[in-house]
Amino acid sequence: MFPTLFISHGSPMLAVEPGIYGAAWTAMAAALPKPAAILMVSAHWTTTQPNVSAVVQPATIHDFGGFPPGLYEITYPAPGAPQLAARVGQLLAQADIPVGIAPARGLDHGAWVPLQQMYPAADIPVTQLSVQPGRDAEWHLRLGEALRPLREENILIIGSGGLTHNLHEFHFDEFSTDIADEYVHAFQDWMYEALKRNDRSALSDWQQQAPSARRAHPSTEHLLPLFVAYGAASEKPSLQRPLANYSGRALAMDCYVFD
């Protein structure tokens, strides 16, 4: 049975300068058997209700601006996973969660940037599931729970977002750093402890209970993939944190493995 993963994917520049973050993603993949397919739940695909992509050959989406030209030339030519998309739709429908099928959605940078470090051969079928910023953490935990059977079907579920994500306070002159602002540390520590003790009540109420929650996440989309990954894990999963570093002082780049 596969674990589920949460990855803080950081800047698109990690596609060309992966550093310690790319090394951590590579190690996470190396510790696992090769999956039959990958379901990516990315912060960069937001919808009002869940959508899953059924495209046969996903395009590489360069959903960002102002970066060096070479970044826009990178492609990640992994095959799509329409059969997995259909299975996701079936599982969500069984859980009374409405779901749409997107016939042409490609891979955004929340998916392909970490995947090119994890599986550089691009030989594993991959598809994406959207998140719903209009819904709360409990909704995304339920979404993950509905997908739990996939773990027994050789499917790797990856939530890709950011443990903290306040770009208004990002220090571009400190792109890679071991230093973070104090509120980032406080939020990071709170989330780690809540996950470690499997405190679903606290996780569901993170916006009220976590210190500096609204400062850490002025909008919620980058944290929502974490709840899907956690919900898809076992009832009270064990927790590993292979990376707990920072970028630009404002981004906690934590990665989690839920088993």
Summary of the structure (lengths in Angstrom):
residues: 259
radius of gyration: 16.7
end to end distance: 8.7
largest distance: 48.3
contacts: 897
relative contact order: 0.23
helix: 40%
strand: 19%
